Amino acid sequence: MKILVPTDLSENAANAFSFARSYAQQQDASITLMYSYYAVYDFAAQAAEIIQAIESDAKAALKKVISETDGSVEVDYKIIQGTVSTAIFATVANGDYDLIIMGTQGASGIKKSLIGSNTATVVKESEVPVIAVPFNANFESVKKIRVALELENENEAMFRKLIELTETWNLPYEVVHVETGADFDKDISFKGIAAHLTETFPDCDFTFEKLMGKDSDQGLNDYLQGKTESLLVMFSKEKSFFNSLFSTSHSVEMAYHTHIPLLVIK
């Protein structure tokens, strides 16, 4: 497995890198630290000089970060010219990466950080799974994996990817669905998924819970309050509740405000 960890060399990004290293140890994976920059200059003649200075400083900083690790995980680095999101997508496309792990500040309004805003874009657009790591989260604190289902076009490949990415944690799974009203079809679908997961993955510890709420977003947020020991998993699909979060003024609150790590699988 190859993991891409974008960094702006902030404390927030350093925390995500620490999370990624712990995860990589379990998965026997390698990590690429990726630093991107967008050079702004007044005259073309300055371009080479500015780029050289930026890349020289970034190279020194990234080498220092890597030198301070214990060497238990293979880590290399890339320096890419471009915006954060475009650099990430290009790197993933060209490097056969399996997962992106990056930080999100968990702030809102004018306090949104650059890395937080970019994380939201990557969570929405990435074709590979993404783990968004809040600043106060750490790998060792995760004790349960909570999987939020919409019961809209889930498929077996998504569940197999979930198990592939998380089974080495040896943690219990709690599969939840927020019900906003009586729906016989979704009730049957939920029971069917429960039976399928229990039968298909007998070595995994699954529990299933249906919640009631006026809307899926608020119901899920209420459910997660106080559950700081969790990893939240969501499936991103076309025409789904998840994608609707990213097309309204409510926007990317889950990526900005989640107080626990968020794994998004397409």
Secondary structure, 3 states (H helix, E strand, C coil): CEEEEECCCCHHHHHHHHHHHHHHHHHCCEEEEEEEECCCCCCHHHHHHHHHHHHHHHHHHHHHHHHCCCCCCCEEEEEEECCHHHHHHHHHHHHCCCEEEEEECCCCHHHCCHHHHHHHHHHHHCCCCEEEEECCCCHHHCCEEEEEECCCCCCHHHHHHHHHHHHHHCCCEEEEEEECCCCHHHHHHHHHHHHHHHHHCCCCCEEEEEEECCCHHHHHHHHHCCCCCEEEEEECCCCCHHHHHCCCCCCCHHHHHCCCCEEEEC
